[in-house]
Amino acid sequence: MAAPADESADLSFDQIIELERRADEREAEANVAAGGGIYGASDDTIVLPWWQHPVNIITLVVTAAILAGMVGWMVGDSGSRIEHNEVDTGFLQDMREHHEQAVLMAFIYRGLPDTRPGLRTVAAGIARGQSIEVGRMIQLLRDYGETESNESDSAMTWMGMSAEVGQMPGMASEAELDELGRLSGDAADRMFVSLMTAHHLGGIEMADFAATNAATSEVRDMAAAMAHAQRGEIIEMENELD
C-alpha cells in the first residue's frame, strides 16, 4: 500500500506560517490555563526580570520621586537660617528669666497654709502656663542659633533700656520672696496678688514691645498671647480678693 501523501506539500509558504502561528497561540493559551501566565515558568514563554516588569518600573519611579522630594525638603529646611533680630533674641532670653521667677513665686504661694482656693487655682495656672512658655522660648532660641539665656550683665537692651537681669520690670526682690514664704492666710493672699500683679505688668510691657518689634511671626504671636493671658490673670486675681 502506498504511503499517504504529505499534505504539507500542497500548502503554500504563507499557509504554513499561518498554521505555525495558530499552533503557537494554542500553546500560549494552554500555558495561561495551566496557571503559568505570560510571565510563567514555561520553557516557551519569556520571563522578564523584576526590574523590567512595567508595574515594578512604575512603582520604582513613583517611589524615587517621593523620596527625592522628601530629601530635598529636609535638606532645604535644615540648611535654611531663620532670620530674626535683636528683639527676638533679647525678648526670649529675658522673658525666660522673667517667667522662671513667676513660676517660683506661684510655687511658694501654693505651699503656704490657709490660702484661698481660687487664688491657688490661678497660681497653678500661672506655673503651668509659664513653664510651657519657657520650654517654647528655649526651643526658639535653639532654632535661631542663639544662647538659651542672657549671658551679658544687662537686660532690656533690645527695648532701648538697661537693667540687671534679676531686676527687670516687675520682678520681686529676694527679700520680698522670703517675706511671702513666711506668710499665711489673708496676708499671704494679698502679698501674692500684689507681687504677681506687678510681675505681670512688667511682663506685659516687655511682651507688648516684642509683639510690635520682633522680626519673626513666632515671637510676635507668642508675645501678644502672653500679654493677653497676663492681663486676664490680673483680673482673676483681683476678683478673688473681693
N, CA, C and O of each residue as an XYZ file, in Angstrom:
968
protein
N       0.869     -1.199      0.000
C       0.000      0.000      0.000
C       0.887      1.224      0.000
O       1.876      1.298      0.729
N       0.527      2.158     -0.808
C       1.386      3.350     -0.923
C       1.251      4.235      0.296
O       0.171      4.359      0.875
N       2.354      4.848      0.679
C       2.356      5.782      1.821
C       1.512      6.976      1.498
O       1.477      7.425      0.352
N       0.800      7.525      2.533
C      -0.039      8.711      2.294
C       0.805      9.884      1.839
O       1.947     10.071      2.260
N       0.240     10.608      1.028
C       0.978     11.777      0.531
C       1.116     12.814      1.624
O       0.242     12.953      2.479
N       2.227     13.546      1.590
C       2.470     14.625      2.560
C       1.576     15.790      2.224
O       1.746     16.460      1.205
N       0.577     16.028      3.138
C      -0.395     17.092      2.867
C       0.252     18.457      2.808
O      -0.228     19.355      2.116
N       1.380     18.614      3.558
C       2.016     19.930      3.595
C       2.613     20.311      2.268
O       2.915     21.475      2.005
N       2.783     19.263      1.403
C       3.382     19.585      0.113
C       2.454     20.415     -0.735
O       2.892     21.151     -1.619
N       1.111     20.289     -0.451
C       0.141     21.064     -1.227
C      -0.115     22.448     -0.639
O      -0.865     23.230     -1.223
N       0.513     22.779      0.546
C       0.284     24.083      1.193
C       1.309     25.097      0.717
O       2.466     24.775      0.450
N       0.840     26.328      0.623
C       1.774     27.399      0.273
C       2.607     27.791      1.495
O       2.303     27.411      2.626
N       3.658     28.557      1.234
C       4.517     29.010      2.350
C       3.729     29.852      3.350
O       3.897     29.693      4.559
N       2.874     30.740      2.859
C       2.081     31.602      3.751
C       1.125     30.781      4.602
O       0.886     31.108      5.765
N       0.575     29.709      4.023
C      -0.343     28.873      4.787
C       0.389     28.122      5.900
O      -0.144     27.946      6.996
N       1.594     27.690      5.614
C       2.394     27.004      6.647
C       2.695     27.950      7.808
O       2.594     27.556      8.970
N       3.066     29.203      7.499
C       3.358     30.191      8.543
C       2.133     30.444      9.403
O       2.229     30.583     10.622
N       0.959     30.502      8.738
C      -0.286     30.748      9.474
C      -0.603     29.588     10.403
O      -1.050     29.810     11.528
N      -0.383     28.365      9.963
C      -0.619     27.210     10.816
C       0.310     27.217     12.036
O      -0.116     26.894     13.145
N       1.562     27.581     11.829
C       2.511     27.654     12.961
C       2.099     28.736     13.950
O       2.215     28.562     15.163
N       1.609     29.872     13.410
C       1.182     30.964     14.297
C       0.016     30.528     15.169
O      -0.029     30.829     16.361
N      -0.953     29.795     14.545
C      -2.107     29.310     15.300
C      -1.693     28.287     16.347
O      -2.233     28.263     17.453
N      -0.736     27.445     15.992
C      -0.236     26.462     16.962
C       0.407     27.150     18.155
O       0.227     26.724     19.296
N       1.165     28.225     17.890
C       1.794     28.981     18.986
C       0.735     29.614     19.889
O       0.885     29.644     21.110
N      -0.344     30.125     19.268
C      -1.397     30.745     20.059
C      -2.066     29.723     20.969
O      -2.331     30.002     22.138
N      -2.345     28.516     20.417
C      -2.976     27.474     21.229
C      -2.076     27.055     22.394
O      -2.555     26.772     23.492
N      -0.772     27.020     22.139
C       0.168     26.641     23.212
C       0.220     27.715     24.292
O       0.297     27.403     25.481
N       0.179     28.967     23.883
C       0.183     30.064     24.855
C      -1.080     30.034     25.704
O      -1.033     30.245     26.915
N      -2.235     29.761     25.036
C      -3.488     29.684     25.786
C      -3.467     28.535     26.770
O      -4.007     28.645     27.871
N      -2.852     27.438     26.383
C      -2.747     26.294     27.297
C      -1.898     26.636     28.510
O      -2.204     26.179     29.611
N      -0.836     27.428     28.345
C       0.017     27.841     29.474
C      -0.746     28.734     30.447
O      -0.622     28.602     31.665
N      -1.536     29.643     29.885
C      -2.322     30.539     30.741
C      -3.325     29.741     31.537
O      -3.504     29.969     32.733
N      -4.000     28.774     30.855
C      -4.997     27.956     31.550
C      -4.361     27.123     32.644
O      -5.005     26.814     33.647
N      -3.097     26.754     32.459
C      -2.399     25.931     33.466
C      -1.862     26.770     34.621
O      -1.285     26.227     35.563
N      -2.047     28.092     34.557
C      -1.602     28.961     35.663
C      -0.245     29.561     35.471
O       0.239     30.266     36.357
N       0.389     29.316     34.359
C       1.733     29.875     34.163
C       1.703     31.323     33.808
O       2.572     32.078     34.243
N       0.701     31.763     33.005
C       0.614     33.150     32.600
C       1.711     33.484     31.609
O       2.601     32.683     31.326
N       1.612     34.695     31.095
C       2.601     35.083     30.094
C       3.963     35.313     30.703
O       4.963     35.373     29.988
N       4.015     35.447     32.058
C       5.299     35.609     32.713
C       5.620     34.368     33.528
O       6.410     34.436     34.469
N       5.007     33.214     33.175
C       5.185     31.982     33.927
C       6.510     31.330     33.655
O       7.415     31.923     33.066
N       6.608     30.068     34.107
C       7.890     29.394     34.059
C       8.013     28.446     32.882
O       8.972     27.676     32.840
N       7.077     28.458     31.901
C       7.149     27.573     30.742
C       8.396     27.851     29.932
O       8.840     28.997     29.854
N       8.967     26.823     29.329
C      10.174     26.988     28.538
C       9.937     27.828     27.310
O      10.880     28.401     26.763
N       8.655     27.920     26.846
C       8.355     28.645     25.617
C       7.890     30.070     25.873
O       7.528     30.778     24.933
N       7.896     30.510     27.154
C       7.453     31.874     27.468
C       8.629     32.690     27.931
O       9.646     32.151     28.368
N       8.483     34.010     27.831
C       9.549     34.930     28.227
C       9.271     35.433     29.638
O       8.219     36.018     29.894
N      10.205     35.209     30.551
C      10.069     35.689     31.933
C      10.934     36.924     32.092
O      12.161     36.843     32.049
N      10.287     38.076     32.277
C      11.034     39.329     32.413
C      11.687     39.434     33.795
O      11.081     39.034     34.789
N      12.908     39.963     33.874
C      13.493     40.265     35.190
C      12.600     41.257     35.923
O      11.871     42.022     35.290
N      12.653     41.250     37.290
C      11.758     42.112     38.064
C      11.936     43.576     37.717
O      10.985     44.355     37.774
N      13.170     43.953     37.354
C      13.423     45.366     37.092
C      12.970     45.802     35.705
O      13.037     46.986     35.375
N      12.495     44.825     34.864
C      11.959     45.177     33.552
C      10.433     45.081     33.513
O       9.811     45.489     32.533
N       9.829     44.543     34.578
C       8.370     44.417     34.609
C       7.756     45.823     34.658
O       8.164     46.629     35.495
N       6.794     46.140     33.789
C       6.213     47.500     33.744
C       5.679     47.984     35.075
O       5.890     49.144     35.430
N       4.989     47.125     35.832
C       4.429     47.549     37.120
C       5.532     47.925     38.092
O       5.432     48.930     38.797
N       6.596     47.110     38.130
C       7.713     47.408     39.029
C       8.425     48.692     38.633
O       8.859     49.458     39.493
N       8.545     48.927     37.330
C       9.198     50.150     36.869
C       8.416     51.376     37.328
O       8.997     52.339     37.827
N       7.085     51.334     37.156
C       6.248     52.465     37.573
C       6.362     52.697     39.081
O       6.471     53.835     39.538
N       6.335     51.589     39.853
C       6.450     51.707     41.312
C       7.771     52.345     41.721
O       7.811     53.202     42.604
N       8.856     51.916     41.067
C      10.171     52.468     41.392
C      10.254     53.951     41.052
O      10.818     54.736     41.814
N       9.697     54.331     39.916
C       9.748     55.737     39.511
C       8.986     56.613     40.499
O       9.475     57.662     40.918
N       7.772     56.170     40.869
C       6.959     56.950     41.809
C       7.642     57.041     43.166
O       7.702     58.117     43.761
N       8.157     55.915     43.660
C       8.837     55.907     44.960
C      10.054     56.818     44.951
O      10.284     57.565     45.902
N      10.836     56.754     43.872
C      12.031     57.598     43.781
C      11.663     59.076     43.782
O      12.356     59.894     44.386
N      10.570     59.415     43.103
C      10.140     60.812     43.060
C       9.726     61.309     44.445
O      10.052     62.429     44.839
N       8.996     60.448     45.184
C       8.563     60.828     46.532
C       9.760     61.014     47.459
O       9.838     61.997     48.197
N      10.695     60.056     47.415
C      11.880     60.138     48.278
C      12.725     61.360     47.940
O      13.232     62.040     48.833
N      12.873     61.634     46.648
C      13.663     62.797     46.248
C      13.041     64.081     46.776
O      13.734     64.987     47.238
N      11.692     64.136     46.694
C      11.024     65.326     47.217
C      11.208     65.491     48.709
O      11.424     66.601     49.196
N      11.120     64.369     49.450
C      11.285     64.425     50.901
C      12.699     64.844     51.275
O      12.889     65.695     52.145
N      13.693     64.248     50.618
C      15.095     64.587     50.922
C      15.368     66.041     50.597
O      16.050     66.737     51.349
N      14.833     66.499     49.473
C      15.041     67.899     49.107
C      14.455     68.850     50.122
O      15.058     69.870     50.458
N      13.243     68.501     50.620
C      12.620     69.355     51.635
C      13.443     69.369     52.908
O      13.642     70.424     53.512
N      13.937     68.172     53.331
C      14.701     68.086     54.571
C      16.011     68.846     54.471
O      16.392     69.556     55.402
N      16.703     68.703     53.346
C      17.977     69.408     53.174
C      17.753     70.901     53.128
O      18.488     71.674     53.743
N      16.720     71.302     52.385
C      16.444     72.733     52.309
C      16.032     73.318     53.633
O      16.415     74.439     53.968
N      15.238     72.554     54.410
C      14.775     73.048     55.702
C      15.900     73.142     56.705
O      16.008     74.128     57.434
N      16.766     72.091     56.747
C      17.850     72.089     57.730
C      18.910     73.120     57.392
O      19.604     73.621     58.277
N      19.032     73.434     56.115
C      20.078     74.369     55.727
C      19.642     75.815     55.796
O      20.481     76.709     55.692
N      18.354     76.076     55.970
C      17.875     77.445     55.998
C      18.149     78.067     57.356
O      18.149     77.379     58.376
N      18.378     79.347     57.364
C      18.631     80.078     58.597
C      17.454     81.010     58.844
O      17.084     81.806     57.981
N      16.872     80.903     60.033
C      15.704     81.719     60.355
C      16.151     83.153     60.634
O      16.918     83.405     61.564
N      15.674     84.064     59.836
C      16.042     85.475     60.013
C      15.320     86.040     61.237
O      14.103     85.907     61.366
N      16.070     86.663     62.121
C      15.498     87.261     63.327
C      16.327     88.477     63.701
O      17.393     88.715     63.132
N      15.831     89.242     64.659
C      16.570     90.438     65.066
C      16.853     90.407     66.565
O      16.555     89.422     67.240
N      17.428     91.487     67.076
C      17.817     91.516     68.489
C      16.609     91.509     69.415
O      16.725     91.118     70.577
N      15.456     91.934     68.917
C      14.249     91.897     69.746
C      13.810     90.455     69.958
O      13.453     90.067     71.071
N      13.837     89.666     68.896
C      13.502     88.243     69.039
C      14.392     87.595     70.102
O      13.909     86.957     71.038
N      15.687     87.772     69.936
C      16.639     87.134     70.854
C      16.520     87.674     72.266
O      16.406     86.908     73.223
N      16.547     88.998     72.397
C      16.519     89.606     73.727
C      15.237     89.305     74.476
O      15.266     89.008     75.671
N      14.119     89.379     73.783
C      12.841     89.083     74.438
C      12.814     87.648     74.944
O      12.444     87.407     76.093
N      13.199     86.693     74.107
C      13.159     85.289     74.510
C      14.081     85.019     75.693
O      13.705     84.309     76.625
N      15.276     85.577     75.660
C      16.222     85.350     76.755
C      15.752     86.003     78.048
O      15.759     85.367     79.102
N      15.346     87.261     77.975
C      14.954     87.976     79.193
C      13.591     87.508     79.717
O      13.396     87.409     80.928
N      12.660     87.223     78.819
C      11.348     86.768     79.285
C      11.444     85.372     79.891
O      10.661     85.021     80.774
N      12.389     84.587     79.426
C      12.585     83.286     80.064
C      12.922     83.484     81.540
O      12.339     82.823     82.400
N      13.852     84.383     81.840
C      14.235     84.668     83.229
C      13.036     85.222     84.001
O      12.805     84.851     85.152
N      12.292     86.096     83.370
C      11.126     86.715     83.995
C      10.089     85.645     84.351
O       9.545     85.639     85.455
N       9.825     84.750     83.411
C       8.858     83.677     83.634
C       9.292     82.742     84.767
O       8.473     82.313     85.580
N      10.570     82.440     84.808
C      11.042     81.489     85.815
C      10.791     82.011     87.232
O      10.519     81.225     88.139
N      10.881     83.338     87.432
C      10.558     83.859     88.759
C       9.057     83.779     89.041
O       8.653     83.515     90.173
N       8.241     84.002     88.032
C       6.789     83.883     88.229
C       6.417     82.459     88.634
O       5.575     82.260     89.510
N       7.036     81.479     88.005
C       6.773     80.080     88.356
C       7.201     79.811     89.795
O       6.483     79.152     90.547
N       8.367     80.320     90.175
C       8.851     80.155     91.551
C       7.885     80.797     92.547
O       7.556     80.199     93.571
N       7.437     82.003     92.249
C       6.515     82.713     93.139
C       5.211     81.933     93.307
O       4.675     81.838     94.411
N       4.709     81.380     92.211
C       3.472     80.608     92.275
C       3.642     79.362     93.142
O       2.735     79.007     93.894
N       4.779     78.702     93.047
C       5.023     77.510     93.864
C       5.174     77.872     95.343
O       4.694     77.149     96.215
N       5.838     78.985     95.618
C       5.966     79.431     97.016
C       4.580     79.651     97.616
O       4.282     79.176     98.712
N       3.735     80.379     96.880
C       2.401     80.697     97.377
C       1.583     79.432     97.608
O       0.902     79.322     98.627
N       1.636     78.474     96.681
C       0.824     77.272     96.809
C       1.272     76.381     97.969
O       0.554     75.461     98.361
N       2.448     76.651     98.510
C       2.908     75.892     99.664
C       2.544     76.528    100.998
O       2.864     75.986    102.056
N       1.882     77.664    100.949
C       1.538     78.372    102.181
C       0.192     77.897    102.722
O      -0.673     77.494    101.944
N       0.000     77.939    104.054
C      -1.257     77.443    104.657
C      -2.379     78.477    104.621
O      -2.147     79.686    104.605
N      -3.602     77.952    104.607
C      -4.828     78.744    104.776
C      -5.014     79.806    103.688
O      -5.565     80.873    103.959
N      -4.577     79.536    102.501
C      -4.762     80.499    101.407
C      -6.052     80.194    100.651
O      -6.620     79.114    100.820
N      -6.519     81.112     99.832
C      -7.797     80.985     99.147
C      -7.700     79.974     97.988
O      -6.774     80.037     97.178
N      -8.659     79.049     97.920
C      -8.642     78.035     96.858
C      -8.641     78.641     95.450
O      -7.956     78.145     94.555
N      -9.414     79.717     95.264
C      -9.469     80.336     93.941
C      -8.122     80.891     93.514
O      -7.724     80.750     92.358
N      -7.415     81.526     94.456
C      -6.091     82.068     94.136
C      -5.073     80.950     93.918
O      -4.156     81.077     93.107
N      -5.252     79.855     94.655
C      -4.349     78.726     94.467
C      -4.521     78.149     93.053
O      -3.557     77.707     92.429
N      -5.758     78.163     92.566
C      -6.012     77.690     91.195
C      -5.363     78.621     90.173
O      -4.767     78.160     89.200
N      -5.480     79.925     90.392
C      -4.840     80.885     89.486
C      -3.324     80.691     89.494
O      -2.684     80.702     88.443
N      -2.761     80.514     90.681
C      -1.305     80.317     90.791
C      -0.869     79.057     90.056
O       0.174     79.048     89.402
N      -1.669     77.985     90.160
C      -1.338     76.740     89.457
C      -1.354     76.960     87.951
O      -0.501     76.435     87.234
N      -2.330     77.740     87.465
C      -2.396     78.027     86.034
C      -1.207     78.837     85.557
O      -0.682     78.603     84.468
N      -0.778     79.800     86.385
C       0.396     80.603     86.026
C       1.639     79.719     85.953
O       2.410     79.805     84.997
N       1.832     78.871     86.961
C       3.009     77.997     86.982
C       3.030     77.067     85.780
O       4.070     76.880     85.148
N       1.883     76.488     85.468
C       1.820     75.544     84.355
C       2.013     76.260     83.019
O       2.819     75.831     82.193
N       1.277     77.346     82.808
C       1.338     78.050     81.533
C       2.704     78.648     81.245
O       3.206     78.556     80.125
N       3.311     79.267     82.268
C       4.595     79.908     82.029
C       5.732     78.891     81.931
O       6.742     79.165     81.284
N       5.588     77.735     82.553
C       6.583     76.672     82.377
C       6.583     76.181     80.935
O       7.642     75.953     80.350
N       5.390     76.018     80.364
C       5.286     75.607     78.968
C       5.903     76.656     78.051
O       6.606     76.322     77.098
N       5.635     77.930     78.346
C       6.188     79.002     77.523
C       7.707     79.066     77.627
O       8.376     79.382     76.643
N       8.260     78.774     78.795
C       9.718     78.738     78.947
C      10.311     77.685     78.010
O      11.314     77.933     77.342
N       9.687     76.519     77.967
C      10.169     75.473     77.067
C      10.123     75.899     75.618
O      11.047     75.622     74.853
N       9.047     76.575     75.235
C       8.928     77.047     73.856
C       9.968     78.115     73.550
O      10.523     78.128     72.451
N      10.244     78.999     74.481
C      11.240     80.044     74.259
C      12.634     79.453     74.092
O      13.408     79.907     73.249
N      12.953     78.451     74.887
C      14.257     77.788     74.761
C      14.385     77.150     73.382
O      15.435     77.248     72.746
N      13.324     76.500     72.921
C      13.376     75.859     71.603
C      13.559     76.883     70.490
O      14.319     76.643     69.552
N      12.882     78.007     70.580
C      13.041     79.047     69.563
C      14.464     79.600     69.556
O      15.028     79.844     68.490
N      15.043     79.798     70.731
C      16.426     80.278     70.791
C      17.371     79.278     70.127
O      18.313     79.676     69.442
N      17.127     78.003     70.325
C      17.941     76.981     69.651
C      17.745     77.058     68.138
O      18.707     76.970     67.375
N      16.496     77.223     67.711
C      16.222     77.321     66.280
C      16.933     78.516     65.655
O      17.366     78.458     64.505
N      17.051     79.597     66.418
C      17.683     80.806     65.912
C      19.207     80.768     66.044
O      19.894     81.674     65.573
N      19.739     79.716     66.686
C      21.181     79.614     66.877
C      21.713     80.552     67.944
O      22.878     80.946     67.905
N      20.865     80.911     68.896
C      21.255     81.833     69.976
C      21.391     81.069     71.292
O      20.873     79.962     71.437
N      22.100     81.679     72.249
C      22.235     81.069     73.566
C      20.885     81.054     74.261
O      20.031     81.897     73.988
N      20.693     80.098     75.157
C      19.383     79.899     75.769
C      19.089     80.871     76.905
O      17.967     80.896     77.411
N      20.057     81.659     77.310
C      19.841     82.659     78.364
C      20.705     83.873     78.079
O      21.651     83.812     77.295
N      20.370     84.957     78.717
C      21.133     86.200     78.570
C      22.442     86.069     79.339
O      22.444     86.013     80.569
N      23.543     86.021     78.619
C      24.842     85.830     79.253
C      25.573     87.138     79.506
O      26.718     87.133     79.958
N      24.915     88.272     79.215
C      25.530     89.571     79.473
C      25.122     90.075     80.852
O      24.314     89.448     81.537
N      25.678     91.197     81.249
C      25.348     91.791     82.550
C      24.080     92.638     82.487
O      23.513     92.987     83.522
N      23.637     92.967     81.283
C      22.499     93.874     81.133
C      21.351     93.197     80.404
O      21.554     92.436     79.459
N      20.151     93.488     80.859
C      18.932     93.040     80.202
C      18.206     94.249     79.628
O      18.554     95.394     79.917
N      17.198     93.981     78.816
C      16.300     95.001     78.273
C      16.949     95.907     77.224
O      16.320     96.872     76.789
N      18.179     95.628     76.808
C      18.810     96.486     75.804
C      18.045     96.444     74.488
O      18.076     97.408     73.723
N      17.369     95.352     74.221
C      16.569     95.225     73.000
C      15.357     96.145     73.005
O      14.711     96.343     71.976
N      15.048     96.716     74.192
C      13.970     97.694     74.318
C      14.511     99.113     74.433
O      13.753    100.058     74.649
N      15.816     99.256     74.288
C      16.428    100.565     74.464
C      16.567    100.947     75.920
O      16.703    102.128     76.238
N      16.535     99.954     76.824
C      16.668    100.176     78.255
C      17.888     99.420     78.760
O      18.577     98.753     77.987
N      18.148     99.522     80.030
C      19.233     98.765     80.627
C      18.875     98.437     82.068
O      18.525     99.322     82.849
N      18.964     97.168     82.409
C      18.675     96.730     83.772
C      19.440     95.447     84.025
O      19.758     94.704     83.097
N      19.731     95.195     85.287
C      20.342     93.915     85.612
C      19.331     92.805     85.342
O      18.122     93.004     85.460
N      19.844     91.642     84.980
C      18.966     90.550     84.598
C      17.940     90.235     85.685
O      16.775     89.981     85.382
N      18.364     90.250     86.940
C      17.472     89.928     88.044
C      16.611     91.083     88.507
O      15.848     90.947     89.463
N      16.726     92.216     87.841
C      15.961     93.392     88.264
C      15.161     93.983     87.105
O      15.005     95.199     87.002
N      14.672     93.130     86.260
C      13.825     93.597     85.162
C      12.487     94.089     85.719
O      12.127     93.747     86.846
N      11.748     94.887     84.943
C      10.488     95.451     85.437
C       9.549     94.387     86.001
O       9.281     93.369     85.364
N       9.048     94.652     87.233
C       8.075     93.775     87.868
C       8.649     92.625     88.673
O       7.910     91.953     89.391
N       9.942     92.383     88.573
C      10.495     91.240     89.298
C      10.622     91.540     90.783
O      11.020     92.636     91.178
N      10.279     90.550     91.598
C      10.348     90.701     93.054
C      11.782     90.527     93.523
O      12.576     89.831     92.889
N      12.102     91.161     94.630
C      13.432     91.006     95.219
C      13.489     89.711     96.028
O      12.459     89.108     96.329
N      14.682     89.302     96.366
C      14.839     88.103     97.205
C      14.171     88.308     98.561
O      13.581     87.380     99.114
N      14.267     89.543     99.105
C      13.655     89.826    100.404
C      12.139     89.691    100.329
O      11.518     89.191    101.267
N      11.532     90.134     99.217
C      10.083     90.025     99.069
C       9.647     88.563     98.944
O       8.622     88.173     99.503
N      10.412     87.765     98.222
C      10.082     86.344     98.110
C      10.215     85.641     99.456
O       9.412     84.770     99.793
N      11.238     86.026    100.224
C      11.407     85.442    101.556
C      10.238     85.810    102.459
O       9.739     84.972    103.211
N       9.804     87.067    102.384
C       8.674     87.504    103.214
C       7.405     86.756    102.823
O       6.658     86.321    103.700
N       7.145     86.597    101.540
C       5.970     85.858    101.097
C       5.980     84.436    101.660
O       4.941     83.914    102.065
N       7.141     83.828    101.682
C       7.251     82.457    102.154
C       6.975     82.282    103.630
O       6.770     81.158    104.087
N       6.965     83.375    104.394
C       6.712     83.288    105.838
C       5.262     83.571    106.194
O       4.873     83.444    107.355
N       4.465     83.949    105.215
C       3.087     84.361    105.497
C       2.112     83.196    105.381
O       2.459     82.094    104.957
N       0.876     83.491    105.776
C      -0.210     82.514    105.643
C      -1.521     83.278    105.565
O      -1.581     84.473    105.855
N      -2.570     82.566    105.168
C      -3.907     83.149    105.178
C      -4.046     84.376    104.295
O      -3.460     84.470    103.216
N      -4.846     85.316    104.792
C      -5.178     86.511    104.017
C      -3.948     87.344    103.686
O      -3.868     87.923    102.603
N      -2.989     87.413    104.604
C      -1.773     88.195    104.352
C      -0.995     87.604    103.175
O      -0.467     88.337    102.339
N      -0.931     86.279    103.121
C      -0.240     85.624    102.008
C      -0.991     85.878    100.696
O      -0.376     86.137     99.661
N      -2.329     85.802    100.750
C      -3.124     86.043     99.548
C      -2.840     87.429     98.979
O      -2.593     87.586     97.783
N      -2.881     88.420     99.847
C      -2.740     89.800     99.381
C      -1.327     90.099     98.890
O      -1.155     90.826     97.911
N      -0.318     89.549     99.554
C       1.039     89.811     99.086
C       1.299     89.096     97.762
O       1.976     89.631     96.884
N       0.756     87.882     97.625
C       0.937     87.168     96.359
C       0.317     87.949     95.207
O       0.936     88.105     94.154
N      -0.912     88.442     95.407
C      -1.574     89.197     94.345
C      -0.798     90.464     94.026
O      -0.661     90.827     92.858
N      -0.289     91.139     95.046
C       0.472     92.365     94.827
C       1.748     92.094     94.023
O       2.044     92.791     93.053
N       2.497     91.069     94.445
C       3.754     90.762     93.761
C       3.512     90.259     92.340
O       4.209     90.656     91.406
N       2.515     89.377     92.183
C       2.291     88.809     90.850
C       1.684     89.834     89.900
O       1.953     89.792     88.699
N       0.875     90.747     90.411
C       0.333     91.799     89.549
C       1.452     92.679     89.016
O       1.500     92.983     87.824
N       2.357     93.091     89.911
C       3.497     93.905     89.481
C       4.363     93.128     88.477
O       4.853     93.685     87.494
N       4.533     91.850     88.748
C       5.329     90.996     87.869
C       4.687     90.922     86.485
O       5.369     91.051     85.469
N       3.374     90.713     86.454
C       2.668     90.635     85.182
C       2.724     91.958     84.421
O       2.904     91.955     83.203
N       2.575     93.068     85.104
C       2.621     94.371     84.430
C       3.977     94.598     83.767
O       4.051     95.131     82.660
N       5.052     94.190     84.451
C       6.381     94.289     83.844
C       6.500     93.375     82.632
O       7.068     93.760     81.610
N       5.959     92.159     82.749
C       5.994     91.234     81.621
C       5.170     91.725     80.447
O       5.566     91.549     79.295
N       4.022     92.343     80.727
C       3.177     92.876     79.660
C       3.900     93.976     78.894
O       3.794     94.054     77.670
N       4.628     94.820     79.603
C       5.398     95.882     78.946
C       6.410     95.271     77.962
O       6.550     95.750     76.837
N       7.096     94.237     78.382
C       8.075     93.568     77.524
C       7.379     92.892     76.338
O       7.833     92.996     75.198
N       6.277     92.203     76.622
C       5.581     91.460     75.575
C       4.966     92.385     74.533
O       5.012     92.087     73.339
N       4.392     93.502     74.968
C       3.808     94.443     74.017
C       4.860     94.976     73.051
O       4.595     95.141     71.861
N       6.049     95.242     73.570
C       7.128     95.743     72.708
C       7.535     94.684     71.689
O       7.696     94.980     70.505
N       7.700     93.443     72.159
C       8.107     92.365     71.258
C       7.036     92.058     70.225
O       7.351     91.733     69.081
N       5.780     92.156     70.618
C       4.685     91.869     69.693
C       4.677     92.827     68.509
O       4.138     92.507     67.449
N       5.271     93.997     68.688
C       5.319     95.004     67.628
C       6.647     95.019     66.889
O       6.687     95.304     65.692
N       7.739     94.713     67.594
C       9.073     94.946     67.026
C       9.886     93.694     66.694
O      10.941     93.805     66.070
N       9.428     92.518     67.089
C      10.166     91.303     66.746
C      10.072     91.043     65.242
O       9.104     91.441     64.594
N      11.083     90.373     64.697
C      11.114     90.107     63.260
C      10.317     88.875     62.874
O       9.757     88.815     61.779
N      10.261     87.895     63.758
C       9.609     86.631     63.406
C       8.165     86.603     63.887
O       7.833     87.136     64.946
N       7.328     85.979     63.098
C       5.916     85.881     63.470
C       5.736     85.015     64.709
O       4.810     85.238     65.489
N       6.632     84.007     64.904
C       6.525     83.149     66.088
C       6.646     83.964     67.366
O       5.857     83.789     68.294
N       7.632     84.853     67.416
C       7.846     85.661     68.620
C       6.740     86.704     68.760
O       6.241     86.924     69.863
N       6.357     87.336     67.681
C       5.290     88.343     67.762
C       3.996     87.724     68.275
O       3.333     88.290     69.145
N       3.642     86.567     67.738
C       2.397     85.906     68.163
C       2.487     85.445     69.612
O       1.530     85.595     70.372
N       3.629     84.888     69.999
C       3.798     84.435     71.379
C       3.711     85.603     72.350
O       3.048     85.511     73.384
N       4.380     86.696     72.017
C       4.379     87.859     72.901
C       2.967     88.431     73.057
O       2.562     88.788     74.163
N       2.229     88.517     71.966
C       0.859     89.035     72.039
C      -0.015     88.136     72.905
O      -0.830     88.623     73.689
N       0.156     86.811     72.761
C      -0.631     85.869     73.568
C      -0.265     85.979     75.046
O      -1.141     85.890     75.906
N       1.014     86.170     75.348
C       1.443     86.341     76.745
C       0.786     87.567     77.370
O       0.237     87.501     78.471
N       0.850     88.680     76.654
C       0.277     89.914     77.192
C      -1.212     89.754     77.458
O      -1.714     90.197     78.491
N      -1.914     89.122     76.527
C      -3.358     88.912     76.697
C      -3.642     88.029     77.909
O      -4.524     88.339     78.710
N      -2.895     86.926     78.049
C      -3.120     85.998     79.162
C      -2.837     86.660     80.505
O      -3.580     86.458     81.465
N      -1.771     87.446     80.577
C      -1.401     88.050     81.859
C      -2.370     89.156     82.262
O      -2.615     89.354     83.452
N      -2.917     89.871     81.303
C      -3.958     90.851     81.642
C      -5.183     90.140     82.228
O      -5.789     90.618     83.187
N      -5.533     89.006     81.647
C      -6.657     88.242     82.170
C      -6.385     87.703     83.567
O      -7.288     87.689     84.403
N      -5.164     87.259     83.837
C      -4.824     86.724     85.163
C      -4.829     87.810     86.229
O      -5.181     87.542     87.378
N      -4.448     89.019     85.872
C      -4.525     90.132     86.831
C      -5.975     90.343     87.263
O      -6.249     90.524     88.450
N      -6.891     90.320     86.320
C      -8.313     90.495     86.637
C      -8.806     89.336     87.507
O      -9.558     89.555     88.457
N      -8.395     88.124     87.197
C      -8.807     86.958     88.009
C      -8.342     87.107     89.445
O      -9.108     86.857     90.375
N      -7.092     87.513     89.635
C      -6.556     87.641     90.999
C      -7.287     88.722     91.781
O      -7.588     88.552     92.962
N      -7.568     89.832     91.116
C      -8.291     90.908     91.795
C      -9.695     90.454     92.185
O     -10.184     90.798     93.261
N     -10.329     89.702     91.335
C     -11.680     89.216     91.629
C     -11.672     88.246     92.817
O     -12.622     88.224     93.599
N     -10.638     87.465     92.953
C     -10.554     86.518     94.056
C     -10.371     87.198     95.412
O     -10.708     86.622     96.446
N      -9.838     88.417     95.409
C      -9.658     89.151     96.666
C     -10.922     89.884     97.098
O     -11.048     90.256     98.265
N     -11.858     90.097     96.179
C     -13.090     90.836     96.519
C     -14.006     90.013     97.405
O     -15.080     90.479     97.784
